[in-house]
Amino acid sequence: MPETSAPERSALDTVAAASQDPHRDQPWAELGLKADEYARIREILGRRPTSSELAMYSVMWSEHCSYKSSKVHLRQFSEIPQETPVGKMLAGIGENAGVIDIGQGYAVTFKVESHNHPSYVEPYQGAATGVGGIVRDILAMGARPVAVMDPLRFGPLDADDTHRVLPGIVAGVGGYGNCLGLPNIGGEAVFDETYLGNPLVNALCVGVLKHEDLHLAKASGVGNQVILYGARTGGDGIGGVSVLASETFDEGGPAKRPSVQVGDPFMEKLLIECTLEIFAAGLVAGIQDLGGAGLSCATSELASAGDGGMHVELDRVPLRDSTLAPEEILMSESQERMMAVVEPGDVEAFLAICAKWDVEAVVVGEVTDTGRLQIDWHGERVVDVPPRSVAHDGPTYQRPFARPDWQDALQADSANALPRAITGAELRDTLLRLVASPNLCDKSWITDQYDRYVRGNTVLAQPSDSGMIRVDDESNLGVAVSTDCNGRFAKLDPYAGAQLALVESYRNVATGGAAPLAISDCLNFGSPEDPAVMWQFAEACRGLKDACVELGIPVTGGNVSLYNQTGETAILPTPVVAVLGVIEDVTRRTPSGFVAEGEDVFLLGSTGEDLSGSEWAHVVHGHLGGLPPRVDLAAEKALAALLVEASRTGAVTSAHDVSDGGVAQALAESALRNGIGCTVGFEGDAFLGLFSESAARAVVTAADAAALNDLAARHGVPLTRLGRTGGPDLVVDGHFSVSVEELRAAWSATLPAALG
């Protein structure tokens, strides 16, 4: 074992030293710990922590890793039934990612996570490593990653800082995903002033596996070897996302903060293929990726989920920087690393596969029966802790929360009282203004930087309502995924806003013909130290739980991202919800654009006066107030069942959900997809017919109106004939006409004009 020099040995803070000088000053506050948390660590250990132990506790007890402000509210998700219409959830909350049975012996794992603050500090690498991290979470479950998605939020499109962060974030998402050979099949790009200085970069990955291939993160079997493999550990990302995601940004912008991780997608590609071959050879007893908190997380979580003991020789860890101290090695969040637990007889075969893929691998420790996580550095013990105290038994805060004083006034200020377009010319101008608005315009400036069809199994991708991937080439079994959230709705009513995010994703999956099975969520909110923010968070969690119970779909896992605010300005509460659905035959999927002329156009669902929080109120009046659209979960469930059956039987030829921008936007996007116009009419108020954002609705086309009418009646879904497809124009009978080409010009010009 390498010898340390005299100066290194004297400077090393060992367990023995910690017992002998209990009153040494330690930088616990600088590492983000509170006084009572530091006192609790001393109580757990019966002494002061070593500097290495302090580093581990500080990152693992951070908001990002411990969920200390949110877990009291997240526990209610366990009340949701874990069965799906297809079968039991195979792995859920607490694992690296949720795993869902989709039939035919296949399972799908998916998860969405945040990489918000790192992407503001260093947009390209922050976004790129967000993709890399979520892909490794999926890989660690035993699955082959097959697709990614990216729900994004930015400040105003014309803001200087948006021009700084957006191109880098988009390039990072695309650059990393494209190099991995993973199609980017969906996501969002939303603009609002509250995200200025705090963009949201949420990343989702989907993976496919057979039931028998499932792997879990646990270190079991005394004497089993612990192998670290992948990239070398460097100084990039020390403290990284663990600290960045656990404090509020100052108004002055980036200050001295932990470095953002640097990604190497080509190493990750080798790591993926190497790991999948290791799985196929049956050489792994437990596995964990190294993401937030790095080695601190991997060692403590593997040990606490297994037999409870692990011994690690830290000086065996391959380094890119030989000057790193043990504390820095434990805190480093360098990317493209995995940790596996392997039986002694399989180590040689494991290392041989790693060598084949040119992936560095080193045995760094073994599973023990001590019930302790013990880490040595050059022959000296620097960590000796109960692993569960690091990984799972961190602080739990009952943060005070209260409905804010301003909520009543906000909800009383309804958008229904705002001046509306009346004449045909005014309606036409409103439509063109909305389709060109940043949130509703063509996003191909972004999505063209992503490979949407690599691997050859992409069935639907942007700008379709959902992304869809073929899972099995012979049976054409597939899955669809959508992510959504309207932060304005959540600001008006966080309980209903979270449910509206869920049902929009639920509806988007169903319009393509997939039956919704499960959700993953990424809950992005401001500071948990603000009682109003915690009230928003608590209400959003309650809303999601209640909706999942009624819809019969479980929460498989997800992510909480707090402290998303700059100074006193919090982001809009943004509970992004991803819904995954299964489709038995992807060749029967329903497209979202008009496919032929001469087909009847119908509206499924009922329209009310739902203008508060709408894109019309936001774009035309700069207004936010009132109550969001009413949530009717029974109506959403009936609509989804109809859409899934209609896809399977061919009763509809196209289907587009109605959400942001109302029926007007749904008609415009349906017409733009294949350049096919339509003529429609509205009974009563044409303005509401066009721009209301009532939920539980979809625009569909059908070649056989009678068959669709029978289907709607059987499912109890209101059906209204709007008109007929055909011609070069979108015509609202009795009011106005606009050519599809003029719509396209307005829709497609916005992002290129702003971003170049």
C-alpha positions in Angstrom: 0.0 0.0 0.0 1.5 3.4 -0.9 3.1 5.3 2.0 2.2 8.9 2.8 4.8 11.5 3.4 5.3 12.9 6.9 3.5 16.2 6.1 0.5 14.3 4.6 0.3 11.9 7.6 0.4 14.8 10.1 -2.3 16.7 8.2 -4.6 13.7 7.7 -7.7 13.8 9.9 -8.3 10.2 11.0 -10.9 8.6 13.2 -8.3 8.2 15.9 -7.5 11.9 15.7 -11.2 12.8 15.8 -11.5 10.9 19.1 -8.4 12.7 20.6 -9.2 16.3 19.7 -13.0 16.6 20.0 -13.0 20.4 20.1 -11.3 21.1 16.7 -13.0 23.8 14.7 -14.7 22.3 11.6 -16.2 24.1 8.6 -19.6 22.6 8.9 -21.4 25.8 8.2 -19.4 26.4 5.0 -20.4 22.9 3.8 -24.1 23.8 4.2 -24.8 22.1 7.5 -26.9 23.7 10.2 -25.8 23.8 13.8 -28.3 21.2 14.9 -27.3 18.9 12.0 -23.7 19.1 13.0 -24.6 18.3 16.6 -26.7 15.4 15.4 -23.7 14.0 13.5 -21.5 14.2 16.6 -24.3 12.4 18.5 -24.5 9.6 15.9 -20.7 9.1 16.0 -20.1 9.7 19.7 -17.3 12.1 18.7 -16.7 14.8 16.2 -16.6 13.7 12.6 -13.4 13.5 10.6 -13.0 15.9 7.7 -13.9 13.0 5.4 -16.9 12.1 7.4 -18.0 15.7 7.5 -17.7 15.9 3.7 -19.9 12.8 3.3 -22.6 14.0 5.7 -22.6 17.5 4.2 -23.4 16.3 0.7 -25.7 13.4 1.6 -27.7 15.6 4.0 -28.0 18.3 1.4 -31.4 19.2 0.2 -30.7 17.6 -3.2 -29.7 14.2 -1.8 -31.7 13.9 1.5 -35.1 15.5 0.5 -35.1 16.8 4.1 -37.7 19.5 3.4 -39.9 17.4 1.1 -40.0 13.8 2.3 -42.8 14.4 4.8 -45.0 15.3 1.9 -43.7 12.7 -0.5 -44.6 9.9 1.9 -48.3 10.1 0.8 -47.3 8.7 -2.6 -46.9 5.4 -0.9 -50.7 5.4 -0.3 -51.3 5.0 -4.1 -51.9 1.4 -5.3 -48.8 -0.1 -6.9 -50.7 -2.1 -9.4 -51.2 -0.9 -13.0 -53.6 -2.2 -15.7 -50.8 -4.4 -17.0 -49.2 -5.7 -13.9 -47.3 -4.9 -10.7 -44.7 -2.2 -10.4 -41.4 -4.1 -10.2 -39.4 -1.3 -8.5 -40.6 2.1 -7.2 -39.7 5.0 -5.0 -36.3 4.6 -3.4 -34.6 2.9 -6.3 -32.6 4.6 -8.9 -35.7 4.6 -11.2 -39.1 3.1 -11.3 -39.7 -0.1 -13.2 -43.1 -1.0 -14.8 -44.3 -4.3 -16.2 -45.6 -3.7 -19.8 -46.5 -7.2 -20.7 -44.9 -9.9 -22.9 -42.1 -10.3 -20.3 -40.9 -6.7 -20.9 -40.5 -4.0 -18.4 -39.8 -0.3 -18.8 -37.9 2.0 -16.4 -38.2 5.7 -16.6 -37.4 8.7 -14.4 -37.2 12.5 -14.7 -34.6 14.6 -12.7 -33.4 18.1 -12.5 -30.1 19.8 -13.2 -31.2 23.3 -12.8 -28.6 25.4 -11.0 -25.5 23.7 -12.6 -27.1 24.6 -16.0 -27.3 28.2 -15.1 -23.7 28.3 -13.9 -22.3 26.4 -16.9 -25.1 25.8 -19.4 -23.5 23.3 -21.8 -21.9 21.0 -19.2 -24.8 21.5 -16.7 -27.3 20.2 -19.2 -25.1 17.6 -20.7 -24.3 16.0 -17.3 -28.0 16.1 -16.5 -28.6 13.8 -19.4 -25.6 11.6 -18.5 -26.8 11.3 -14.9 -30.3 10.2 -15.7 -29.1 7.7 -18.3 -26.9 6.0 -15.7 -29.9 5.9 -13.3 -31.8 3.9 -15.9 -28.7 1.7 -16.7 -28.3 0.9 -13.0 -31.7 -0.8 -13.1 -30.5 -3.4 -15.6 -32.1 -1.7 -18.6 -30.8 -0.5 -21.9 -31.5 3.2 -22.3 -33.6 3.8 -25.4 -34.7 7.4 -25.4 -34.4 10.7 -23.6 -36.7 13.8 -23.2 -36.0 17.3 -21.9 -38.6 19.6 -20.2 -36.9 23.1 -20.2 -37.9 26.4 -18.8 -36.2 29.8 -19.6 -36.7 33.5 -18.8 -38.2 35.8 -21.5 -37.1 35.0 -25.0 -35.8 38.6 -25.5 -33.7 38.6 -22.3 -30.0 38.8 -22.5 -29.5 36.0 -20.0 -31.9 33.7 -21.9 -29.6 34.2 -24.9 -26.7 33.2 -22.8 -28.1 30.0 -21.2 -30.6 28.7 -23.9 -28.1 27.9 -26.7 -25.7 26.2 -24.3 -28.4 24.2 -22.6 -29.8 23.0 -25.9 -26.4 22.2 -27.2 -25.5 20.3 -24.0 -28.7 18.2 -24.1 -28.3 17.5 -27.8 -24.5 17.0 -27.8 -24.6 14.4 -25.0 -27.7 12.5 -26.1 -26.6 12.5 -29.7 -23.2 11.1 -28.9 -24.8 8.3 -26.8 -27.0 7.4 -29.8 -30.2 8.0 -27.9 -33.2 9.6 -29.6 -34.7 12.7 -28.0 -38.4 12.1 -28.4 -40.1 14.9 -26.5 -40.1 17.6 -23.9 -41.0 21.2 -23.6 -39.5 24.7 -23.9 -41.4 27.3 -21.9 -40.6 30.9 -21.3 -41.6 33.0 -18.3 -39.9 35.9 -16.5 -39.7 34.0 -13.2 -37.2 31.6 -14.8 -34.8 34.5 -15.6 -31.7 33.7 -13.6 -33.0 30.3 -12.7 -33.7 28.1 -15.8 -35.0 24.6 -15.3 -33.3 21.7 -17.0 -35.2 18.5 -16.3 -34.0 15.4 -18.0 -35.9 12.1 -18.6 -34.7 8.8 -19.8 -36.5 5.6 -20.7 -35.0 2.1 -20.6 -36.2 -1.3 -21.6 -35.4 -4.6 -19.9 -36.8 -8.1 -19.4 -38.2 -8.9 -16.0 -35.3 -11.2 -15.1 -32.7 -8.5 -15.9 -33.8 -6.2 -13.1 -30.9 -5.1 -10.8 -31.1 -3.2 -7.5 -28.7 -1.0 -5.6 -27.5 -3.1 -2.7 -24.3 -4.5 -1.3 -25.1 -8.0 0.0 -22.9 -11.1 0.5 -20.0 -10.8 3.0 -16.7 -11.0 1.1 -18.2 -9.8 -2.2 -15.9 -7.3 -3.9 -16.7 -3.6 -4.6 -15.6 -2.5 -8.0 -15.4 1.1 -9.2 -15.4 1.4 -12.9 -15.7 4.0 -15.6 -14.0 7.4 -15.8 -11.3 8.5 -13.3 -12.2 10.8 -10.4 -11.3 14.4 -10.8 -11.8 17.8 -9.2 -14.7 18.7 -11.4 -18.0 18.7 -9.6 -16.7 18.7 -6.1 -19.7 19.6 -4.0 -21.4 20.0 -7.4 -25.1 19.5 -7.7 -25.4 18.5 -4.1 -24.6 22.0 -2.9 -25.7 24.0 -6.0 -29.2 22.6 -5.7 -29.5 23.3 -2.0 -29.3 27.0 -1.8 -30.9 30.1 -3.3 -29.0 32.1 -6.0 -28.0 35.6 -5.1 -29.4 38.4 -7.2 -25.9 39.2 -8.5 -25.7 36.1 -10.5 -23.0 33.4 -10.4 -20.6 33.8 -7.6 -17.9 31.5 -6.3 -19.7 28.1 -6.4 -18.7 24.5 -6.6 -17.5 23.5 -10.1 -20.0 21.9 -12.5 -19.3 18.4 -13.6 -17.7 17.9 -17.0 -19.2 15.2 -19.2 -17.6 12.7 -21.6 -20.5 11.1 -23.6 -18.1 8.7 -25.4 -16.9 7.3 -22.1 -20.6 7.0 -21.1 -21.4 5.1 -24.3 -18.6 2.6 -23.5 -19.8 2.4 -19.9 -23.4 1.5 -21.1 -22.2 -1.3 -23.5 -19.8 -2.6 -20.9 -22.4 -2.6 -18.2 -25.0 -4.3 -20.4 -22.5 -7.1 -21.3 -21.7 -7.5 -17.6 -25.4 -7.9 -16.8 -25.8 -10.4 -19.6 -23.0 -12.5 -18.1 -24.6 -12.5 -14.7 -21.7 -11.0 -12.9 -23.4 -8.4 -10.7 -24.8 -8.8 -7.2 -25.6 -5.1 -6.8 -25.0 -1.9 -8.7 -25.2 1.9 -8.2 -24.3 4.8 -10.5 -22.2 7.7 -9.2 -24.2 10.9 -9.6 -25.0 13.5 -7.0 -22.6 13.1 -4.0 -20.4 10.7 -5.9 -18.6 8.1 -3.9 -20.3 9.3 -0.7 -23.6 8.3 -2.1 -22.7 5.1 -3.9 -20.8 3.6 -0.9 -23.4 4.6 1.8 -26.5 3.7 -0.2 -25.1 0.3 -1.4 -24.0 -0.6 2.1 -27.2 0.5 3.8 -29.4 -1.3 1.3 -27.4 -4.6 1.7 -25.9 -6.3 4.6 -24.9 -3.0 6.2 -21.2 -3.2 6.1 -18.5 -2.1 3.6 -14.8 -1.5 3.7 -13.2 0.7 1.1 -9.5 1.5 0.3 -9.9 5.1 -1.0 -6.4 5.3 -2.3 -7.2 2.6 -4.9 -9.6 5.1 -6.6 -8.2 6.0 -10.0 -7.6 9.8 -10.1 -7.2 12.4 -12.8 -5.7 14.7 -10.2 -3.2 13.2 -7.8 -3.4 16.2 -5.4 -7.0 15.5 -4.4 -7.5 15.0 -0.6 -9.7 12.2 0.6 -12.5 14.6 1.4 -12.5 15.9 -2.2 -12.5 12.3 -3.6 -15.5 11.5 -1.6 -17.4 14.7 -2.6 -16.4 14.7 -6.3 -19.2 14.3 -8.7 -17.1 13.4 -11.7 -19.3 11.7 -14.3 -19.4 8.4 -16.1 -18.7 6.2 -13.0 -20.5 3.1 -11.7 -19.9 0.9 -8.6 -20.7 -2.8 -8.7 -20.8 -5.5 -6.0 -19.3 -8.7 -7.4 -18.8 -12.2 -6.0 -15.0 -13.0 -5.7 -15.2 -15.8 -8.3 -16.6 -13.4 -10.9 -14.1 -10.5 -10.4 -11.7 -11.7 -13.1 -14.5 -12.1 -15.7 -15.9 -8.6 -14.7 -12.5 -7.0 -15.1 -12.0 -8.7 -18.5 -15.2 -7.3 -19.9 -14.2 -3.9 -18.7 -10.8 -4.2 -20.4 -12.6 -5.3 -23.6 -14.5 -2.0 -23.6 -11.5 0.0 -22.5 -13.2 0.9 -19.3 -10.9 1.3 -16.3 -12.0 -0.9 -13.3 -10.5 -1.3 -9.9 -11.5 -3.4 -6.8 -11.7 -0.7 -4.1 -13.3 -2.7 -1.3 -15.5 -5.5 0.0 -18.8 -6.2 1.7 -18.4 -6.8 5.4 -20.6 -7.8 8.4 -19.5 -5.0 10.6 -22.6 -2.8 10.0 -20.2 0.0 9.4 -19.0 1.9 6.3 -15.2 2.0 6.9 -12.9 3.9 4.5 -9.1 3.9 4.7 -6.7 6.3 3.1 -3.1 5.2 2.8 -3.5 2.8 5.8 -5.3 5.3 8.0 -9.0 5.1 8.8 -10.7 8.3 7.7 -14.4 7.2 7.8 -16.1 4.8 10.2 -19.9 5.5 10.2 -23.2 3.6 10.2 -24.0 3.8 6.5 -27.7 4.3 7.0 -27.0 7.4 9.0 -25.4 8.9 5.9 -27.7 7.6 3.2 -31.2 7.5 4.8 -31.3 8.8 8.3 -30.6 12.4 7.6 -32.7 15.3 9.0 -36.4 15.5 8.3 -37.9 19.0 8.5 -41.5 19.8 9.1 -41.1 23.2 7.4 -43.8 25.6 8.3 -46.2 26.2 5.4 -49.2 28.5 5.0 -51.5 29.7 2.3 -50.0 33.1 1.3 -51.9 36.3 2.0 -51.9 37.2 -1.6 -53.5 34.0 -2.9 -57.1 35.2 -2.4 -56.5 38.4 -4.4 -54.7 36.5 -7.1 -57.6 34.1 -7.5 -60.2 36.9 -7.5 -58.5 38.6 -10.4 -60.1 36.5 -13.1 -59.0 36.7 -16.7 -62.6 36.1 -17.7 -63.2 39.8 -17.3 -60.4 40.9 -19.7 -61.3 42.5 -23.1 -61.7 39.9 -25.8 -61.5 39.8 -29.5 -64.9 40.1 -31.1 -64.7 40.8 -34.8 -63.4 38.3 -37.3 -60.3 40.4 -37.9 -59.6 40.6 -34.2 -60.0 36.8 -33.8 -57.7 36.3 -36.7 -55.0 38.6 -35.3 -55.3 36.9 -31.9 -54.7 33.5 -33.5 -51.7 34.6 -35.4 -50.3 36.4 -32.3 -50.7 33.2 -30.2 -49.2 30.8 -32.7 -46.1 33.0 -32.9 -45.8 33.4 -29.1 -42.6 31.9 -27.5 -44.5 29.2 -25.7 -46.7 28.1 -28.6 -44.4 28.7 -31.6 -42.4 26.1 -33.6 -39.6 24.6 -31.4 -37.7 23.0 -34.3 -34.8 25.5 -33.7 -34.3 23.5 -30.6 -35.4 20.0 -31.6 -33.5 20.0 -34.9 -30.3 19.9 -32.8 -31.5 16.6 -31.4 -31.4 13.2 -33.2 -35.0 12.0 -32.8 -34.8 8.8 -34.8 -31.4 7.2 -34.1 -31.7 3.4 -33.2 -34.6 3.1 -35.6 -37.4 2.5 -33.0 -38.8 6.0 -32.7 -42.5 5.9 -33.7 -43.6 9.4 -32.6 -41.4 12.4 -31.6 -41.6 16.1 -31.4 -43.8 17.9 -32.4 -46.3 15.0 -31.7 -48.3 15.1 -28.5 -46.1 12.4 -27.0 -42.9 10.5 -27.8 -43.4 6.8 -28.7 -40.8 4.0 -28.9 -41.1 0.5 -30.3 -40.0 -2.0 -27.7 -40.3 -5.3 -29.6 -39.7 -5.7 -33.3 -41.9 -8.7 -33.7 -45.0 -7.9 -31.7 -44.7 -4.1 -32.2 -45.2 -3.6 -28.5 -44.3 0.0 -27.6 -44.4 2.8 -25.0 -45.3 6.4 -25.1 -44.1 9.2 -22.8 -45.1 12.8 -22.3 -44.0 15.6 -19.9 -46.0 18.6 -19.1 -46.6 21.4 -16.6 -48.2 24.9 -16.8 -46.6 26.8 -14.0 -49.2 29.6 -14.3 -51.9 27.2 -13.4 -49.9 25.9 -10.4 -49.4 29.5 -9.2 -53.1 30.1 -9.3 -53.9 26.9 -7.5 -51.0 24.5 -6.8 -53.4 21.6 -6.0 -55.3 21.9 -9.3 -52.2 23.0 -11.2 -50.3 19.8 -10.3 -53.3 17.7 -11.4 -53.6 19.7 -14.6 -49.9 18.9 -15.3 -50.6 15.2 -14.8 -53.8 15.0 -16.9 -52.2 16.9 -19.8 -49.4 14.3 -19.9 -52.0 11.6 -19.4 -54.1 12.9 -22.3 -51.0 13.4 -24.6 -50.1 9.7 -24.1 -53.6 8.6 -24.8 -54.0 10.7 -28.0 -51.3 8.6 -29.6 -53.1 5.4 -28.6 -51.1 4.4 -25.5 -52.9 3.4 -22.2 -51.4 5.5 -19.3 -49.6 3.3 -16.8 -47.5 5.3 -14.3 -45.9 8.7 -13.6 -42.6 10.1 -12.6 -42.4 13.7 -11.4 -39.8 16.5 -11.1 -41.1 19.0 -8.6 -39.4 22.3 -9.1 -40.2 25.0 -6.5 -38.6 28.0 -4.8 -37.1 28.1 -1.3 -38.5 25.7 1.3 -37.7 28.3 3.9 -40.6 30.4 2.6 -43.9 29.2 4.1 -45.8 30.2 0.9 -43.5 28.0 -1.3 -43.8 25.1 1.1 -47.6 25.5 0.9 -47.4 25.4 -2.9 -45.3 22.2 -2.6 -47.5 20.5 -0.1 -50.6 21.3 -2.2 -49.0 20.0 -5.4 -48.0 16.7 -3.7 -51.6 16.3 -2.3 -53.0 17.1 -5.7 -50.8 14.5 -7.4 -51.6 11.8 -4.8 -55.4 12.4 -5.1 -55.3 12.3 -8.9 -53.1 9.2 -9.0 -55.5 7.4 -6.7 -58.5 8.2 -8.8 -56.8 7.5 -12.1 -55.3 4.3 -10.8 -51.7 5.0 -11.7 -48.7 4.9 -9.4 -45.9 7.3 -8.8 -42.7 5.3 -9.6 -40.2 7.9 -8.4 -38.8 11.3 -9.4 -37.0 14.3 -8.1 -37.5 17.3 -5.9 -35.7 20.5 -6.9 -36.0 23.3 -4.3 -34.3 26.7 -3.9 -35.2 27.7 -7.4 -35.2 31.4 -6.9 -33.0 34.4 -7.3 -33.0 36.6 -4.3 -36.7 37.0 -3.3 -38.0 36.0 -6.7 -39.2 32.4 -6.8 -40.0 30.5 -10.0 -43.5 29.7 -10.8 -44.3 26.4 -9.0 -43.4 23.9 -11.7 -44.4 20.3 -10.9 -43.4 18.6 -14.1 -45.2 15.3 -14.6 -44.1 12.5 -16.9 -46.7 9.9 -17.8 -45.7 6.6 -19.4 -48.2 4.5 -21.4 -48.2 1.2 -23.2 -49.5 0.5 -26.7 -49.9 -3.1 -27.9 -49.1 -2.3 -31.5 -47.3 0.8 -32.5 -48.5 0.4 -36.1 -51.9 1.4 -34.8 -50.8 4.6 -33.2 -52.8 7.8 -33.9 -50.9 10.7 -35.5 -51.5 14.3 -34.2 -51.8 16.0 -37.5 -54.6 15.9 -40.1 -53.8 13.1 -42.6 -56.4 13.5 -45.4 -58.9 15.9 -46.9 -62.6 15.4 -46.6 -62.6 14.0 -43.0 -64.9 15.2 -40.3 -63.3 17.2 -37.5 -64.7 16.7 -33.9 -64.1 18.1 -30.5 -64.2 15.5 -27.7 -65.1 17.0 -24.3 -66.9 20.1 -23.0 -65.8 23.8 -23.3 -66.2 26.2 -20.4 -65.1 29.8 -19.7 -61.5 28.8 -18.8 -59.3 31.8 -19.6 -57.4 32.4 -16.3 -53.8 31.4 -16.6 -54.3 30.8 -20.3 -51.8 31.6 -23.0 -54.2 34.2 -24.3 -54.3 36.0 -21.0 -50.5 35.8 -20.7 -49.6 36.9 -24.3 -52.3 39.4 -25.1 -52.8 41.0 -21.6 -49.7 40.0 -19.6 -52.2 38.9 -17.0 -52.0 36.2 -14.3 -55.0 35.7 -12.0 -58.2 33.8 -11.4 -58.7 30.1 -11.1 -57.2 27.6 -13.5 -59.4 25.2 -15.6 -61.5 22.9 -13.6 -60.1 19.4 -13.2 -62.5 16.5 -13.9 -60.5 13.3 -13.4 -63.5 11.0 -14.4 -63.8 12.9 -17.7 -60.0 12.6 -18.3 -60.2 8.9 -17.6 -63.1 8.4 -20.0 -61.5 10.5 -22.7 -58.3 8.5 -22.5 -60.1 5.2 -22.6 -62.0 6.4 -25.7 -58.7 7.6 -27.4 -56.9 4.3 -26.7 -59.8 2.2 -28.1 -60.2 4.6 -31.1 -56.5 4.1 -32.0 -56.8 0.3 -31.7 -60.0 0.1 -33.8 -59.1 2.9 -36.3 -62.2 5.0 -35.3 -60.1 8.2 -35.5 -57.5 9.1 -38.1 -55.8 11.9 -36.0 -56.0 13.2 -32.5 -54.5 16.3 -30.8 -55.0 17.2 -27.2 -56.4 20.6 -26.3 -54.3 22.5 -23.8 -52.2 25.7 -24.1 -53.8 28.0 -26.7 -57.1 26.1 -26.7 -58.8 24.6 -29.8 -57.3 27.3 -31.9 -53.7 26.0 -31.3 -54.8 22.4 -31.7 -56.4 23.1 -35.1 -53.4 25.1 -36.2 -50.9 22.5 -35.2 -53.0 19.7 -36.8 -53.2 21.7 -40.0 -49.5 22.6 -40.0 -48.3 19.0 -39.6 -49.2 17.9 -43.2 -50.3 21.2 -44.8 -54.0 20.3 -44.7 -56.5 23.1 -43.9 -60.0 22.8 -42.4 -63.2 24.7 -42.2 -64.8 24.8 -38.7 -67.6 26.5 -36.9 -68.6 27.2 -33.3 -72.0 27.4 -31.8 -72.2 30.4 -29.5 -69.1 32.3 -28.5 -66.4 31.8 -31.2 -63.8 33.4 -28.9 -64.3 30.8 -26.2 -64.5 28.1 -28.7 -61.1 29.0 -30.0 -59.1 30.1 -27.0 -60.6 28.6 -23.8 -58.2 26.1 -22.2 -60.8 23.8 -20.6 -59.3 20.4 -19.8 -60.4 16.9 -20.8 -60.6 17.7 -24.5 -59.1 16.6 -27.8 -59.6 17.5 -31.4 -59.9 14.4 -33.6 -60.7 13.5 -37.2 -62.7 10.5 -38.4 -63.6 9.0 -41.7 -66.6 7.2 -40.2 -68.5 9.7 -38.1 -71.2 7.2 -37.0 -68.6 4.8 -35.5 -67.0 7.6 -33.6 -70.4 8.8 -32.3 -71.1 5.3 -31.0 -67.7 5.1 -29.3 -68.2 8.5 -27.6 -71.7 7.6 -26.4 -70.4 4.3 -25.0 -67.6 6.1 -23.0 -69.8 9.0 -22.0 -67.6 11.6 -23.7 -69.3 14.7 -25.2 -68.8 14.9 -29.0 -69.2 18.0 -31.1 -68.7 18.2 -34.9 -66.6 21.2 -35.7 -66.2 20.9 -39.5 -64.2 19.2 -42.2 -60.6 19.0 -43.3 -59.5 20.2 -46.7 -58.2 23.2 -48.6 -55.2 25.5 -48.1 -56.8 27.5 -45.3 -57.9 27.3 -41.7 -61.4 28.8 -41.9 -63.6 29.7 -38.9 -67.0 29.9 -40.6 -68.6 33.3 -40.4 -65.5 34.9 -38.8 -62.2 34.7 -40.7 -59.9 32.7 -42.9 -56.1 32.3 -42.7 -53.9 30.3 -45.0 -51.9 27.4 -43.6 -48.8 29.0 -45.1 -49.4 32.3 -43.3 -49.9 30.3 -40.1 -46.6 28.5 -40.8 -44.8 31.7 -41.4 -45.9 33.2 -38.1 -45.4 29.9 -36.2 -41.9 29.1 -37.4 -40.3 32.6 -37.4 -40.1 33.3 -33.7 -37.2 31.3 -32.4 -34.9 31.9 -35.4 -35.6 35.6 -35.3 -34.7 35.7 -31.6 -31.8 33.3 -31.6 -30.3 33.4 -35.0 
